[in-house]
Amino acid sequence: MEALLRFLFIVVLIYYGFKLVIRYVAPWLLSQFMKKQQDKFNQMNGFANSDYSKKKEGEIHIKTKPSKEDKEGNDFGEYIDFEDVDDK
């Protein structure tokens, strides 16, 4: 009878210990794993060296599109109007 109670006590301890580990340790391990994967991804894609990491807190930079006047001033080449020619 003593062996059965000892076995049940050990099973209950393992069960509650496993629940505590899953509840508190597993999320922490998962978050650490995700941070490492994010850092690895950023290094592989060059995001770590981008302008975002160089900016100071509170600094503002606005990117603007080039105006239409700048686009019209470029020489894109000569426009040629063509006609369809019948081969008959």
C-alpha positions in Angstrom: 0.0 0.0 0.0 2.9 2.3 0.8 4.4 1.8 -2.7 1.1 2.7 -4.3 0.8 6.0 -2.4 4.4 6.8 -3.1 3.8 6.2 -6.9 0.6 8.3 -6.9 2.4 11.1 -5.0 5.3 11.1 -7.6 2.8 11.1 -10.5 0.9 14.0 -9.0 4.2 15.9 -8.4 5.4 15.3 -12.0 2.0 16.4 -13.3 1.9 19.7 -11.4 5.6 20.3 -12.1 5.0 19.9 -15.8 2.0 22.3 -15.7 4.1 24.9 -14.0 7.0 24.5 -16.5 4.6 24.8 -19.4 2.8 27.8 -17.9 5.9 29.9 -17.0 9.1 28.6 -18.6 7.8 27.6 -22.1 6.6 31.2 -23.0 9.9 32.6 -21.8 11.9 30.1 -23.9 9.6 30.8 -26.9 10.1 34.5 -26.6 13.9 34.1 -26.4 13.8 31.9 -29.5 11.7 34.4 -31.4 14.1 37.3 -30.5 17.1 35.3 -31.8 15.2 34.5 -35.0 14.3 38.1 -35.6 17.9 39.2 -35.0 19.1 36.6 -37.5 16.5 37.7 -40.1 17.4 41.3 -39.7 21.1 40.6 -40.1 20.6 38.5 -43.2 18.5 41.1 -44.8 20.6 44.1 -43.8 17.9 45.8 -41.6 20.5 46.1 -38.8 22.5 48.6 -40.9 19.5 50.6 -42.1 18.7 54.2 -41.3 16.2 53.1 -38.7 18.9 52.0 -36.3 20.9 55.2 -36.9 18.2 57.6 -36.0 18.1 59.2 -32.6 14.9 59.2 -30.6 12.6 62.1 -31.6 14.4 62.7 -34.9 12.0 63.1 -37.8 12.8 62.5 -41.5 10.2 62.9 -44.2 10.7 61.1 -47.5 9.1 63.0 -50.5 8.4 61.8 -54.0 10.0 63.7 -56.9 7.7 66.3 -58.4 6.2 66.1 -61.8 8.4 68.9 -63.1 11.5 66.7 -62.4 10.0 63.8 -64.3 9.0 66.0 -67.3 12.5 67.5 -67.5 14.2 64.1 -68.1 14.8 63.0 -71.7 13.1 59.7 -72.1 13.8 59.4 -75.8 12.0 60.1 -79.1 8.4 59.1 -79.6 7.7 57.3 -82.9 4.2 56.9 -84.2 3.9 53.7 -86.4 1.4 52.2 -88.7 0.5 48.5 -89.3 1.8 47.3 -92.6 -0.1 44.6 -94.6 2.3 41.9 -96.0 0.1 41.2 -99.0 
